[in-house]
């Protein structure tokens, strides 16, 4: 028997569909293995979708937090050096670090699939 399977998932108003088929002769166990592979792919699509949504929320929040940070830097710089608190000095040192913006970067473009799905 030839095998063909279709898995459809709905999650958070999004729909994921995976259809696999083969021209190979399969028994029931072979078709079941094909179904499991399709289910794993659909589950991985949902996992990546969840992560993409979480990252989008972090990215939006990061823009706001970055602006607060820059506003705080501007405020601290207006304070005479001798009057700055330890926390304010630490914030300025963090700003002087060339990688300070990395704390606000939240990029995600659907990471590479695990080897088993290639």
N, C-alpha and C positions, 0 to 999 in steps of 0.2 A: 504494500500500500504506500502511496505517496503521502507526504505530510504537509499540512498547512494549519497554522494557528493564528489567532488574532486575539490580542489582549487590549481592552479599553479600560482606562481608569479615569475617574473624575476626582479632582482635588481642588478645593478652593476656587471653584468656578472655572477651572482650566481642565482641558481634556487631553489625555495622552493616549495615543494608540500605537501599538506595535504589531505588525503583521510579518510573520516569517513563513517561508515555505521552502521545500526542497524537492528536487527531482529524484532524490535517492529513495530506494525502497526502505521503508521503516515499518517496524512492528509497533505495537501499542506503547512499549517502553520508549522507543525512539521518538514517537509523537509527543509523549509526555515530557521527554527531555527538551524537545523543541518548545513546548509550552512553558517550561520552567525558564528557559533562556529568555523568551519573550517577556515573561513576568518580571524577571530580574531587570531587564532593560527598561520596562515601564516604571518599576520601583525606583531605579536610578534617575529617571527623568523627573520624578516627583521630588526625590532628594535634592537634585540640583535646582529645581524650581524653588523649593523652600529656601535654600541657601541664597539664591539670587534675590528673593524678596527680602530676606534679612539684611543682605548686603546693601540693597537699595535704601532701606531704612537707615542703616548706619551711615551711608554716604550723605543722605539728606541731613541727618543730625550732625555729621562731621562738618558740613559747610557752616552751619550755625556755630558750632563749637570753635571752629577755626576763627571765625569773626570775633567771637568773645575773647579768644586768646589774643588776637591782634589788638583788640581794644584795650585789653588788660596790659599788654606790653606798652602801648602808647601812654597809658595812665601812669605806669611805673616809671617810665623814662622822664616824666615830668617831675618826679619826686627827686630831690637832691640826693646824691649817692650816700651821704652819711646818714640819711633819715630812712633809708629803705630797710624793710624787715628781711630776715633770713629767707623767708618764703619768696619775697619779691626778687631778691638776688638770685635765688635758685630758678625762678621763672625766667629771668633775663639770661641766665646761663643756658637754660633749655632752648631759648629762642636763638642764642648764638650758635647752637649746634646745627650743622648744615642739614641734618635729617629731621628737624623739628616738624616738618609738614607731614612726615610719614604717619604720625599718630592720627591724622585726619583722613588718610587715604583708605578707601574701602572699595577696591576694585574686584570684580568677579565676572568672568566671562565663560561660565560653564566649564569647569576644570576638565582636564583630560579624563576620559573614561578609564575605569580599571581595565587591565589587560584582557580580562575574560570577555569583555564586550566588544573587542575589536575584531 
